[in-house]
Amino acid sequence: MDCVVCRATPAAIGLLCDGCRDDVAAPLGLLPQQVLATIAKPTDDALVDQWGQAHRLEARTIIGRTVAGTGIMILEASVSRHHAHLTREPDGWKVRDLGSANGTFLNDAPVTEPLPVRHGDRIAFGAVGFYLVEGLGEPPVVPIDPAVITTIQAIDRVRPKHEVYPTTLESPPLATDFAESEVTDSGLPLVPLAIVEPTGGGGGVLEIAGVSLQLSQNQVELITTLAKRMRDEAHQPAQVRGFVRSSELISQLSWDTRDPDDTHLKQLVRRARRQLLRAGLGDLIESRQRFGYRLRMIPQ
């Protein structure tokens, strides 16, 4: 089955191909069960989320964190109680923001007035992104690979030093100095990570939570850059900590082409994600529109 957005590449994650999925915002910790649709009179069009799941739309659909009656409810902190609505008019769909705290975005541009929406357009409600897909009809039921929505088991969470740390084999106590310097309530897992690079270059081995993974040179540089940024930004709020913009990565990483661009970066991230998923480590690289990329963990 082809991707329902680009209609040119085989679907890899639900109804989406890898490339289209990478362009949809993915807030840390959001689960498929936190997007709930209650529709009485569905149209043939839908919003498709980051897991490739389709949520059918009514001719007038309310989107928010609290939806009375029909609509699409998104249980995520960046989404307002009554966030936006989508309306199908004679000339097509339009999206309107309802005075939300964190904004509605159409293809990364803020929605300040009712705007037309076409097939394949990205719509973000706060930090949660979707695609509008027209003519989908009754969407097929597509199983979601658990590895896409689960991550590695952390040795612990970063906590204030006054808390009691568990002492099981799965969650050994943290070193006191590290706990003091990394106090945060972000819920990001604290994970042992090391990268071994041979002196002659040519790649390296990523050792993470007891799993070893061979990486290429630019994959090593990608993971190293993301890990360093996550560690360096302990002072930043959890929702924005550790992100590295695409432009920075393009300029800093080694490339085998003279003019690397965003397409090359997306291909690199996609390959790294696939290797992490195949190793059973989960989807450890988060992408978010307007922020860039980061690891879904704090490296120890």
Salt bridges, closest charged atoms under 4 A:
ASP18 OD2 - ARG274 NH2 2.54
ASP22 OD2 - ARG270 NE 3.18
ASP22 OD1 - ARG273 NH1 2.39
ASP23 OD1 - LYS266 NZ 2.63
ASP45 OD2 - ARG88 NH1 3.66
ASP49 OD2 - HIS55 NE2 2.82
GLU89 OE1 - LYS94 NZ 3.76
ASP108 OD2 - ARG122 NH2 2.95
ASP108 OD1 - ARG290 NH1 3.91
GLU138 OE1 - ARG56 NH1 2.80
ASP156 OD1 - ARG159 NH2 3.34
GLU182 OE2 - ARG231 NE 3.49
GLU182 OE1 - ARG241 NH2 2.73
ASP232 OD2 - LYS228 NZ 2.62
GLU248 OE1 - ARG229 NH2 2.79
ASP261 OD1 - HIS264 ND1 2.74
ASP262 OD2 - LYS266 NZ 3.52
ASP283 OD2 - ARG21 NH1 2.73
ASP283 OD1 - ARG273 NE 3.35
GLU286 OE2 - ARG288 NH2 3.06
GLU286 OE1 - ARG294 NE 2.95
